Amino acid sequence: MKKFLLTGAAILCACVPFSVQAQTAGSAADPVDDQEYTGLDEIVVTAQRREENLQRAAIAVSAVDGETLTEQSITQATDLTRLVPALQIAPASSFTQIYLRGVGTFGANAFAEQGVAFNLDGIYLSRPAAPAGLFYDLERLEVLKGPQGTLYGRNATGGAVNVITAKPRLNETSGNLTAEYGNYDAFKTSGAVNLPLGDRFALRLAGQMAQHDGYFSDGYDDEDTWAVRGQLRGEFSDRLSAILSIDYADVGGMGSGGTILPLVDGDNRLGPSDPRVIAAYVGRPPTAPVPQIIARNDGYQDNTFFGISTTINADLGFAQLTVIPAYRKTDLDFRGYASSFLIDIEEHSEQSSLEARLSGTVGQLTWVAGAYAFSETVDANQVFDQGSNGTRILSDLGTDSTAVFGQATWSLTDRFRVTGGLRYTRDEKSQVTEAHTLPFVGFVPGVFPLVPIILDLRSDVAADIDFDKVTYKAGVEYDAGDASLLYATIATGFKSGVLFPAQVNGFSAPESMVAYTLGSKNRFFDNTLQLNGEAFLWDYTDQQVSHLGPVQVASTPGGPIFGPIYLTENAGAATIAGLELELVYQPTASDQFSANLQYLDATYDELKYQAYSTTGAAPAIGCPITPTTLTGASATARIYDVDCSGQPLVNAPDWSLQLGYVKTLELEDRGRLILAADTRLESSRYLSLDYLEQGRQDGYMMSNARVTWETPSGNLAITGFINNIEDELVFANSSQSPAKPGVIYNQICPPRTYGLRLSLRM
């Protein structure tokens, strides 16, 4: 690894490191004039809890502006994958699984927490379903790569995704409206209006509606979302201001779908309730008389999200004070069969948080310090039914987290700076859980006459656990030129321990990350060429792995009896190393080229866990397995040791490449024409810890294109677009049937979509 880092450092010094940044070829409202062209635009980010030029921020961060999100038809979190090479976002029923450079969480129940923090206007949103109904009227999106334990705290092991909304503007009456229509009967519209209320107040109202038919044959993988947001800004004095924000979203439709393999190709997206999929499923062993789950087209999601927050900024003279109290309520009600079996969940969660921080500059020292408090309750009724076995889990979870933190940068010279930061976090978690198998009658396979198995286990548990963690960051940065920055950091992060049901003291300890980074950011040739790069080495320990495994449910004279439950345990340690390079070249105001390349070597040093087989057959896993002597909950059940050490992390392709080109043609008094195209190339990656070939996505290329005509004023634009030109079949997620080993269901990224978009600005 030392050799790898030295090689990476040499590459960086010879050329540059990475930090993806969206650029625009001139303002949409202003004519393009090569004679007045002054180079690439600057982007301001708040990734380090203060406003700074992205090119001067000594941190690996990608930024995508709100206009780009609209142009790419981004309406949900899973769409973000095609914008940032380091990011993989997969659906899981109504939940969202975020992976960044292979670090993430396969979370599909109320106990799950993300490994990549998701934040809305500086407010951490804890639930896996949280990234819904938010992607409209945005200023920008920031993706922070690597652990953010100092400024962002818990559950930022792999990094953070920050969504920043457009804010009210004083003394301005303005608005915008976008509407598009496309295949699959897709209709999306969003808009905002900004209204001044006197000289010191402004109101901004924004909304979104997005609908399309299902991409699967039975109607699954549809979209039916509407959302609204209101923000009131007040400048009470030159030193005191506040923004009150209220948002609400309703996410409906049939929800996500999945299909049995290999019954799928580019033109044959058979949904879980399609008769051909059902026939293939029931024909796989074990077959009747073992009870079968028959997927139906009665899946639905009726999920609502409500949030309210206030951001208060006060100039105290010696420092800037920021206080953010926030509350969020999430109500989930969904049913689906995307994973081959029935998932029926009702979940109600409430979270409240308060962050207060001071920031300022004293001489050569720039600093920030603060405190954070977070409280959450989750009440869930979860049913997982595989026909021949199933589980109902009634859970009441509680989390209280507090933290204090500080970070400072000291300028030793005009060009050389050092940074240090610390954060102390304490988590207190509790659960009261009732978990029991769904009553059923099964049969011992291969025994005649048939011998019935009647199973109805129940476990009532309560648990309280506490975690303490200190995380830190240290770094140096050097201005190698007027537009060149070199930096090196070591940073740590952690993901909080997770409770799971059916076992007293059933929990996983926190997972941890230590990341070493060498980076460089550069502008050349009169600000027309941006060349950034980063070499990184991450030490990932105590990874929390979620899977169907054994937990003790009873004790007999012959020893303990173990039952199957979807548990989370510390089973993995990995080394993640890589390089990321980014280039943006805009030789004229009319032409812009971009390229973003990531190489990733993400391998498990150790990954060991136990798998539960309800049928007794060896589980279908692409790793060495060994039977144990542990006793299962039925005469046929068996428990196996699994060793996947040496395998790659899931959702971690070795290579990812993003290419783009934008061309602007001036039509004089007839406006302008903007031609844009981009493509993503990616090597193969596994989608689940089963490491089966059917759960592996092969390398692929997926491209998008659009043509836009704008009026001379830029107030009206008409766009024709096409996404996934190749109609490439790309798997988004993979799961194995718990009842039928080796039966794989995969979820799929959207097919080729196209349409027209109308945009108005006022």
C-alpha positions in Angstrom: 0.0 0.0 0.0 3.0 2.4 0.6 4.0 1.7 -2.9 0.5 2.5 -4.1 0.4 5.8 -2.2 3.8 6.8 -3.5 2.7 6.1 -7.0 -0.5 8.0 -6.5 1.5 11.0 -5.0 3.7 11.0 -8.1 0.8 11.0 -10.4 -0.8 13.9 -8.4 2.4 16.0 -8.5 2.7 15.3 -12.2 -0.8 16.2 -13.0 -3.6 16.6 -10.4 -6.4 15.1 -8.1 -10.1 15.0 -8.0 -13.3 16.8 -6.9 -16.1 16.7 -9.4 -17.6 20.0 -10.2 -20.5 21.0 -12.4 -19.7 23.9 -14.8 -21.9 25.7 -17.1 -21.0 27.1 -20.5 -22.1 30.6 -19.7 -25.2 31.9 -18.0 -28.5 30.7 -19.6 -29.8 34.3 -19.5 -26.7 36.0 -21.0 -25.4 35.8 -24.5 -22.2 33.8 -25.1 -19.4 36.1 -26.1 -16.0 34.6 -26.7 -14.4 38.1 -26.5 -15.6 38.5 -23.0 -15.0 35.0 -21.9 -12.9 34.8 -18.7 -12.8 31.1 -18.1 -14.5 28.5 -15.9 -17.1 29.6 -13.4 -16.4 29.4 -9.7 -18.6 27.3 -7.4 -19.1 28.1 -3.7 -19.6 25.2 -1.4 -20.3 24.8 2.4 -18.8 21.3 2.8 -16.7 22.5 5.7 -19.5 24.4 7.4 -18.3 27.6 5.8 -18.6 29.2 2.4 -15.5 28.7 0.3 -14.5 28.3 -3.3 -14.6 24.6 -4.2 -11.2 24.9 -5.8 -9.7 26.2 -2.6 -11.3 23.6 -0.3 -8.8 21.0 0.9 -11.4 18.2 0.8 -12.6 15.7 -1.8 -16.0 17.0 -2.7 -18.1 16.9 -5.9 -20.6 19.6 -6.6 -23.5 19.6 -9.1 -25.6 22.8 -9.5 -29.4 22.8 -9.5 -29.7 23.6 -13.2 -27.7 20.5 -14.1 -30.0 18.4 -11.9 -33.0 19.8 -13.7 -31.4 19.2 -17.1 -30.7 15.6 -16.2 -34.3 15.0 -15.1 -33.3 14.2 -11.5 -36.4 13.7 -9.4 -35.3 10.9 -7.0 -32.1 9.8 -5.3 -31.5 6.8 -7.5 -31.1 9.1 -10.5 -27.9 10.6 -8.9 -25.8 7.6 -9.8 -25.3 8.8 -13.4 -23.9 12.1 -12.2 -21.1 11.2 -9.7 -18.8 8.3 -10.6 -18.0 7.6 -6.9 -21.7 7.2 -6.0 -23.9 4.1 -6.4 -27.6 4.5 -5.2 -29.9 1.5 -5.2 -33.6 1.1 -4.4 -34.7 -1.3 -1.7 -38.5 -1.3 -1.6 -39.2 2.2 -0.3 -35.7 2.6 1.2 -32.7 4.0 -0.5 -29.2 2.4 -0.2 -26.4 4.9 -0.7 -22.9 3.5 -1.5 -19.8 5.7 -1.9 -16.6 4.1 -3.1 -18.1 0.7 -1.9 -19.0 2.0 1.6 -22.7 1.8 2.3 -25.5 -0.2 4.0 -27.8 -2.9 2.7 -30.6 -1.6 4.8 -34.1 -3.0 4.3 -35.8 -2.7 7.7 -36.5 -0.3 10.6 -33.2 -1.1 12.3 -31.0 0.0 9.4 -28.9 3.2 9.4 -27.0 4.5 6.4 -23.2 4.4 6.2 -23.2 7.6 4.1 -24.8 10.6 5.9 -27.7 12.4 4.0 -28.2 16.0 4.9 -30.8 18.6 3.8 -29.7 22.2 4.3 -27.3 21.1 7.0 -29.8 18.8 8.8 -29.0 15.1 9.1 -31.9 12.9 7.9 -31.5 9.5 9.6 -34.0 7.2 7.9 -33.1 5.1 4.8 -36.3 6.3 3.2 -35.4 10.0 3.8 -34.0 10.9 0.3 -37.5 11.1 -1.2 -39.5 14.1 -2.5 -36.6 16.5 -2.1 -35.0 17.0 -5.6 -36.5 20.2 -6.9 -35.7 23.9 -6.7 -32.1 23.2 -5.6 -29.1 25.4 -5.5 -26.6 22.5 -5.6 -25.8 19.0 -4.5 -22.5 18.2 -2.7 -21.0 14.8 -2.4 -18.2 14.6 0.3 -16.0 11.5 -0.2 -14.4 9.9 2.8 -15.2 9.9 6.5 -16.7 13.1 7.8 -16.5 12.3 11.5 -15.4 15.8 12.7 -18.0 18.1 11.2 -20.7 15.7 10.3 -20.4 13.0 13.0 -22.1 9.7 13.2 -23.1 7.6 10.2 -20.7 9.4 7.8 -18.3 6.5 7.5 -18.1 6.7 3.7 -18.9 10.4 3.4 -21.9 12.6 3.1 -24.5 13.8 0.5 -25.6 17.4 1.1 -28.7 18.7 -0.6 -28.9 22.5 -0.6 -32.1 24.2 -1.6 -32.5 27.5 -3.3 -33.1 30.2 -0.7 -35.5 33.2 -0.8 -33.9 36.4 -2.2 -34.7 39.9 -0.9 -36.1 42.6 -3.1 -36.7 40.2 -6.0 -39.8 39.0 -7.7 -39.0 36.0 -9.8 -40.1 32.5 -10.6 -39.5 29.5 -12.8 -41.5 26.6 -14.2 -40.4 23.4 -15.8 -42.6 20.8 -17.4 -41.7 17.7 -19.3 -43.5 14.8 -21.0 -42.0 11.5 -22.2 -42.4 7.9 -22.9 -43.9 5.6 -20.2 -46.5 8.4 -20.0 -44.0 10.4 -17.9 -45.1 13.8 -16.7 -42.8 15.9 -14.5 -43.3 19.5 -13.4 -41.6 21.7 -10.9 -41.4 25.4 -10.2 -40.8 28.1 -7.7 -41.8 31.7 -7.0 -39.8 34.3 -5.1 -41.8 37.2 -3.5 -40.4 40.1 -1.6 -42.2 41.1 1.6 -40.9 44.6 2.2 -37.2 45.3 2.4 -36.2 42.8 5.0 -38.4 39.7 4.3 -38.8 37.3 1.3 -41.0 34.3 0.7 -40.1 31.4 -1.6 -42.6 28.7 -2.6 -41.6 25.7 -4.6 -43.2 22.4 -5.7 -42.8 19.3 -7.7 -44.9 16.6 -9.3 -43.4 13.5 -11.0 -45.3 10.6 -12.5 -44.5 7.8 -14.9 -45.9 4.3 -15.6 -44.0 1.3 -14.4 -41.0 0.0 -16.2 -41.9 -3.6 -15.4 -44.6 -5.6 -17.3 -46.9 -5.6 -14.3 -46.7 -1.9 -13.5 -44.0 -1.9 -10.8 -41.1 0.6 -10.9 -43.5 3.5 -11.4 -43.3 7.0 -9.9 -46.0 9.1 -8.3 -44.6 11.9 -6.2 -45.7 15.3 -5.3 -44.0 17.7 -2.9 -44.1 21.3 -1.7 -41.6 23.5 0.2 -42.1 27.0 1.7 -39.3 29.2 3.0 -39.5 32.5 4.8 -36.4 34.6 5.1 -36.0 37.5 7.5 -33.2 40.0 7.8 -34.0 41.5 11.2 -30.8 43.6 11.3 -27.4 43.8 9.7 -26.3 41.1 12.2 -29.3 38.8 12.6 -31.1 36.8 10.0 -33.2 33.6 9.9 -34.8 31.2 7.4 -37.9 29.2 8.3 -38.4 26.1 6.1 -41.4 23.7 5.9 -41.6 20.9 3.4 -44.0 18.0 2.7 -43.8 15.1 0.3 -46.2 12.3 -0.7 -44.6 9.3 -2.5 -47.1 6.8 -3.9 -47.5 4.3 -6.8 -46.9 0.6 -6.8 -43.2 0.9 -5.8 -40.1 -0.8 -6.9 -40.1 -4.1 -8.7 -37.7 -7.0 -9.3 -37.5 -10.0 -11.6 -36.3 -13.5 -11.4 -33.1 -14.3 -13.3 -32.5 -15.2 -16.1 -35.9 -14.2 -17.3 -34.9 -10.7 -18.3 -33.4 -8.8 -21.2 -33.5 -5.3 -22.5 -37.0 -5.6 -24.0 -38.4 -8.1 -21.5 -38.7 -6.5 -18.0 -41.0 -9.0 -16.4 -42.3 -7.9 -13.1 -42.6 -10.0 -9.9 -46.3 -10.7 -10.5 -46.0 -11.5 -14.2 -47.3 -15.0 -14.8 -44.1 -16.0 -16.4 -42.1 -15.0 -13.4 -44.5 -16.7 -11.0 -44.3 -19.9 -13.0 -40.5 -19.8 -12.9 -40.5 -19.1 -9.2 -42.9 -21.9 -8.1 -41.0 -24.3 -10.3 -37.7 -23.8 -8.5 -37.1 -26.1 -5.5 -38.4 -26.5 -2.9 -41.7 -27.0 -4.7 -45.2 -27.9 -3.5 -46.4 -29.1 -1.1 -44.0 -26.6 0.6 -46.0 -23.4 0.8 -45.1 -20.8 -1.9 -45.4 -17.0 -1.8 -47.3 -15.8 -5.0 -46.4 -12.3 -5.9 -49.4 -10.1 -6.8 -49.9 -6.8 -8.4 -51.3 -5.3 -5.2 -48.0 -3.7 -4.2 -48.2 -0.1 -3.2 -46.4 2.7 -1.3 -48.1 5.5 0.6 -45.3 7.3 2.2 -45.4 10.8 3.6 -42.6 13.1 4.8 -42.9 16.3 6.8 -40.1 18.6 8.0 -39.8 22.0 9.6 -36.5 23.8 10.5 -35.1 27.2 11.2 -31.6 28.4 10.4 -30.6 31.4 12.5 -27.4 33.3 11.7 -26.1 36.0 14.1 -23.0 38.1 13.8 -21.5 38.4 17.3 -18.6 40.4 16.2 -15.9 38.0 17.3 -17.7 35.1 15.6 -20.6 34.0 13.5 -23.3 32.0 15.4 -25.5 29.5 13.5 -28.3 27.7 15.3 -30.4 25.0 13.5 -33.4 23.5 15.3 -35.2 20.9 13.2 -38.0 18.3 13.3 -38.9 15.6 10.8 -41.7 13.1 10.7 -41.8 10.1 8.3 -44.7 7.7 7.9 -44.2 4.7 5.7 -46.8 2.3 4.5 -45.8 0.0 1.7 -46.0 -3.6 0.3 -43.9 -5.2 -2.4 -42.4 -8.3 -3.8 -39.2 -7.0 -5.5 -37.1 -9.4 -3.4 -39.1 -12.5 -4.4 -41.2 -12.5 -1.2 -43.7 -10.3 0.5 -42.5 -7.3 2.4 -45.3 -5.4 4.2 -44.2 -2.5 6.4 -45.7 0.3 8.4 -43.1 2.6 10.0 -43.6 5.8 11.9 -40.6 7.8 12.9 -39.9 11.2 14.4 -36.6 12.9 14.7 -35.6 16.2 16.3 -32.2 17.8 16.3 -30.4 21.0 17.4 -27.0 22.1 16.1 -25.3 25.3 17.4 -21.9 26.4 16.1 -19.6 29.3 16.2 -17.2 30.1 13.4 -14.7 32.9 12.8 -11.2 34.1 12.0 -8.7 35.4 14.5 -5.4 36.5 12.9 -4.2 33.5 10.9 -6.6 31.1 12.5 -9.9 30.1 10.9 -12.1 28.0 13.3 -15.5 26.4 13.9 -16.8 24.9 17.1 -20.2 23.6 18.1 -22.5 21.1 19.8 -25.2 18.8 18.4 -28.1 16.9 19.9 -30.3 14.4 18.1 -33.3 12.3 19.2 -35.4 9.8 17.3 -38.2 7.3 17.8 -39.1 4.6 15.3 -42.3 2.5 15.7 -42.5 -0.2 13.1 -44.7 -3.2 12.2 -42.7 -5.3 9.7 -43.8 -8.5 7.9 -41.4 -10.6 5.8 -43.3 -13.6 4.4 -41.6 -16.2 2.2 -44.5 -18.6 2.2 -42.8 -21.6 3.8 -41.5 -19.3 6.6 -41.9 -15.7 7.7 -41.4 -13.2 10.4 -43.4 -10.4 12.0 -41.4 -7.8 13.9 -43.0 -5.2 16.1 -40.3 -2.8 17.2 -40.1 0.4 19.2 -36.6 1.9 18.8 -35.2 5.0 20.4 -32.0 6.9 19.8 -30.4 9.9 21.6 -27.1 11.2 20.4 -25.1 14.2 21.6 -21.8 15.6 20.3 -19.3 18.4 20.6 -16.9 19.3 17.9 -14.3 21.7 16.7 -12.0 22.3 13.7 -9.4 24.9 13.0 -7.0 25.9 10.2 -3.9 27.9 11.0 -2.0 29.7 8.2 1.7 29.3 9.1 2.7 31.3 6.0 0.8 32.9 3.1 0.9 29.6 1.3 1.1 26.8 3.9 -1.7 25.9 6.3 -2.4 23.1 8.9 -5.8 21.8 10.0 -6.9 19.8 13.0 -10.3 18.8 14.3 -11.9 16.6 17.0 -15.4 15.4 17.7 -16.8 13.5 20.7 -20.1 11.6 20.2 -22.2 9.6 22.6 -25.1 7.5 21.4 -27.8 5.9 23.6 -30.1 3.4 22.0 -33.0 1.3 23.2 -35.4 -1.2 21.8 -38.5 -3.0 22.8 -39.2 -5.7 20.2 -41.6 -8.5 19.7 -40.5 -10.9 17.0 -42.2 -14.1 16.0 -42.5 -16.4 13.1 -45.7 -16.3 11.1 -47.7 -19.5 11.9 -47.4 -22.0 9.1 -47.2 -25.7 8.4 -44.4 -27.0 6.3 -43.2 -30.5 5.3 -39.9 -32.3 5.5 -38.6 -32.5 1.9 -38.2 -36.0 0.4 -39.9 -37.8 3.3 -43.0 -39.9 2.5 -45.6 -40.0 3.9 -45.3 -36.3 4.4 -44.1 -35.3 7.9 -45.4 -31.9 9.0 -43.3 -29.2 10.6 -45.2 -26.7 12.7 -43.2 -23.7 13.7 -44.3 -20.7 15.8 -41.4 -19.1 17.7 -41.8 -15.9 19.6 -39.2 -13.6 21.2 -39.9 -10.5 23.3 -36.7 -8.5 24.1 -35.7 -5.2 25.5 -32.2 -3.7 25.2 -30.3 -0.6 26.0 -26.9 0.1 24.7 -24.5 3.1 24.7 -21.6 4.0 22.4 -18.9 6.6 22.8 -16.5 7.7 20.0 -13.8 10.3 19.4 -13.1 11.1 15.8 -10.5 13.4 14.4 -9.0 15.0 11.3 -5.6 16.4 10.6 -4.3 17.9 7.4 -1.8 20.2 5.6 -2.4 22.3 2.5 -0.1 24.3 0.3 -0.7 26.8 -2.4 1.6 25.6 -5.1 0.6 28.5 -7.3 -2.1 31.2 -7.7 -4.6 28.5 -8.9 -3.0 25.3 -7.6 -3.6 23.6 -4.2 -1.9 20.6 -2.8 -3.3 18.9 0.4 -2.9 15.8 2.5 -5.3 14.6 5.3 -6.0 11.8 7.7 -9.6 11.6 8.8 -11.7 9.2 10.8 -15.4 8.4 10.9 -17.8 5.9 12.4 -21.2 4.5 12.0 -23.2 4.0 15.1 -23.9 0.5 16.5 -27.2 -1.0 15.4 -29.7 -3.0 17.4 -31.6 -5.9 15.8 -34.6 -7.9 17.0 -35.2 -11.3 18.7 -32.2 -11.5 20.9 -31.3 -9.9 24.2 -28.2 -7.6 23.6 -28.6 -8.2 19.9 -26.6 -5.4 18.4 -23.5 -4.7 16.3 -20.7 -2.5 17.6 -19.9 0.8 15.7 -17.9 0.4 12.4 -14.9 2.7 11.9 -12.9 4.2 9.1 -9.5 5.8 8.9 -8.8 7.6 5.6 -5.5 8.9 4.1 -5.8 11.3 1.3 -3.4 13.1 -1.1 -5.0 15.7 -3.3 -4.4 18.5 -5.7 -6.7 21.1 -7.4 -5.6 23.2 -10.3 -6.6 25.7 -12.9 -4.4 26.3 -16.0 -4.4 28.3 -19.3 -6.1 31.5 -18.2 -8.7 29.6 -16.1 -9.9 27.4 -19.0 -8.6 24.1 -17.8 -9.4 22.5 -14.5 -7.4 19.4 -13.5 -8.0 17.9 -10.1 -7.0 14.6 -8.6 -6.9 12.5 -5.4 -5.2 9.4 -4.2 -6.8 7.7 -1.2 -6.3 4.8 1.2 -9.1 3.8 3.5 -8.9 1.4 6.4 -12.4 0.0 7.0 -12.9 -2.0 10.2 -15.9 -3.7 12.0 -18.1 -3.2 9.0 -21.8 -3.9 9.8 -23.2 -6.6 7.5 -26.9 -7.3 7.3 -28.1 -10.7 6.2 -30.4 -13.6 7.1 -28.6 -15.3 10.0 -29.2 -17.3 13.2 -30.1 -15.8 16.6 -30.7 -17.8 19.8 -34.5 -18.1 20.4 -34.6 -20.8 23.0 -32.4 -23.0 25.2 -33.0 -26.8 25.7 -31.0 -29.5 27.6 -29.4 -30.3 24.2 -28.2 -26.8 23.7 -29.5 -23.5 22.3 -32.0 -23.4 19.4 -31.4 -20.8 16.7 -34.0 -19.2 14.5 -33.6 -17.1 11.3 -33.8 -13.4 11.5 -32.5 -10.5 9.4 -29.7 -9.4 11.6 -26.8 -6.9 11.5 -23.4 -7.8 12.8 -19.7 -6.8 12.6 -18.4 -9.2 10.0 -16.1 -7.3 7.7 -12.7 -5.4 7.5 -11.5 -4.0 4.2 -8.8 -1.9 2.6 -10.0 0.5 0.0 -7.5 2.3 -2.2 -7.9 4.3 -5.4 -7.3 7.3 -7.6 -9.8 9.8 -8.9 -9.1 12.3 -11.7 -11.3 15.1 -13.0 -10.8 17.3 -16.0 -12.9 20.2 -17.2 -11.8 22.1 -20.3 -13.6 25.1 -21.7 -11.4 26.6 -24.4 -14.2 29.0 -25.5 -17.4 30.2 -24.0 -19.2 27.9 -26.5 -17.4 24.6 -25.8 -16.9 22.6 -22.7 -15.4 19.1 -22.3 -15.4 17.1 -19.0 -14.0 13.8 -17.9 -14.1 12.1 -14.5 -12.2 8.8 -13.9 -12.1 6.7 -10.8 -10.0 3.6 -10.1 -11.0 1.6 -7.0 -9.3 -1.4 -5.4 -11.8 -2.4 -2.6 -11.1 -5.8 -1.1 -12.2 -7.5 2.1 -9.3 -8.4 4.3 -11.9 -10.4 6.3 -15.6 -11.1 5.8 -17.0 -14.0 7.9 -20.5 -14.6 9.1 -23.1 -17.4 9.6 -25.9 -18.2 7.2 -29.2 -19.8 8.1 -30.8 -22.4 5.7 -34.5 -23.2 6.5 -34.4 -26.2 4.1 -31.1 -27.6 5.3 -29.5 -27.3 1.9 -26.2 -25.5 1.6 -26.8 -21.8 0.9 -26.0 -20.5 -2.5 -23.1 -18.3 -1.9 -20.0 -17.7 -4.0 -17.7 -18.2 -1.1 -16.4 -21.1 0.9 -19.1 -22.5 3.3 -18.8 -25.0 6.2 -21.7 -26.6 8.1 -21.8 -26.1 11.9 -23.3 -28.3 14.7 -25.7 -25.5 15.8 -29.3 -26.6 16.1 -31.9 -24.8 14.0 -35.5 -24.1 14.8 -36.8 -27.0 12.7 -35.7 -30.5 12.0 -34.5 -29.5 8.5 -32.8 -26.2 9.3 -29.0 -26.0 9.1 -26.5 -23.2 10.0 -23.3 -22.6 8.0 -20.1 -20.7 8.4 -19.3 -18.4 5.5 -15.9 -16.9 4.6 -15.9 -14.3 1.9 -12.5 -12.9 2.7 -10.7 -11.6 -0.4 -13.9 -10.7 -2.2 -14.5 -7.1 -3.5 -16.9 -4.8 -1.7 -20.3 -4.7 -3.2 -21.2 -1.8 -5.5 -17.5 -1.0 -5.9 -16.5 -1.2 -9.6 -12.8 -1.2 -10.4 -13.2 1.5 -13.0 -15.8 4.3 -13.5 -15.5 7.0 -16.2 -17.8 9.9 -16.9 -17.4 11.9 -20.1 -19.4 15.0 -21.3 -19.5 17.7 -23.9 -21.6 20.8 -24.2 -21.7 23.0 -27.3 -23.5 26.3 -27.5 -24.4 27.8 -30.9 -25.4 31.5 -31.1 -28.3 32.1 -33.5 -28.1 35.9 -33.1 -31.6 37.3 -32.7 -33.1 33.8 -32.9 -31.6 32.8 -29.6 -29.1 30.0 -29.1 -28.9 26.2 -29.5 -27.2 24.1 -26.8 -26.1 20.5 -27.7 -25.1 18.3 -24.8 -24.1 14.6 -24.4 -22.6 12.5 -21.6 -21.8 8.9 -21.0 -20.9 6.7 -18.1 -18.6 3.6 -18.5 -18.3 1.2 -15.6 -16.6 -2.1 -15.0 -18.3 -5.0 -13.4 -19.4 -5.1 -9.8 -21.2 -7.4 -7.4 -24.5 -6.2 -6.0 -24.8 -8.4 -2.8 -22.8 -10.4 -0.3 -23.9 -13.6 -2.0 -21.3 -13.1 -4.7 -23.2 -15.1 -7.3 -22.8 -14.5 -11.0 -26.5 -13.6 -11.4 -26.0 -10.9 -8.8 -23.2 -9.3 -10.6 -23.5 -6.4 -13.0 -21.3 -6.7 -16.0 -19.4 -3.7 -17.4 -21.6 -1.3 -19.3 -21.8 2.0 -21.1 -24.9 4.3 -20.7 -25.3 7.6 -22.5 -27.6 10.6 -22.5 -28.1 13.5 -24.9 -30.2 16.6 -25.1 -30.8 19.5 -27.5 -32.1 22.9 -26.1 -33.3 26.0 -27.9 -33.4 29.2 -25.8 -34.8 32.6 -26.6 -32.3 35.5 -26.7 -33.4 36.5 -23.2 -33.1 33.0 -21.8 -36.6 33.2 -20.4 -37.9 30.3 -22.5 -36.3 27.1 -23.4 -37.4 23.9 -25.1 -35.4 20.7 -24.7 -35.5 17.3 -26.3 -33.7 14.7 -24.3 -33.0 11.0 -24.3 -31.5 9.0 -21.4 -29.9 5.6 -21.6 -29.6 5.8 -25.4 -28.3 2.3 -25.6 -31.3 1.0 -23.6 -28.7 -0.8 -21.5 -29.9 -3.3 -19.0 -28.2 -2.4 -15.7 -29.0 -4.0 -12.4 -29.5 -1.7 -9.5 -29.8 -4.3 -6.7 -29.9 -8.0 -6.1 -31.4 -10.3 -3.5 -31.6 -14.1 -3.0 -34.8 -15.8 -2.0 -34.6 -16.9 1.6 -37.0 -19.8 0.9 -35.3 -21.0 -2.4 -31.5 -20.9 -2.3 -30.0 -19.9 -5.6 -33.2 -18.1 -6.8 -32.1 -14.5 -7.6 -34.3 -11.4 -8.0 -32.7 -8.3 -9.4 -33.9 -4.7 -9.6 -33.1 -2.7 -12.7 -32.2 0.8 -13.6 -34.5 2.8 -15.9 -34.7 1.8 -19.6 -34.3 4.2 -22.5 -36.5 7.3 -21.7 -37.0 10.3 -23.9 -39.2 13.4 -24.0 -39.6 17.1 -24.3 -39.1 19.7 -21.6 -40.4 23.3 -21.4 -38.7 25.8 -19.1 -39.9 29.3 -18.2 -38.1 31.9 -16.2 -39.7 35.1 -14.9 
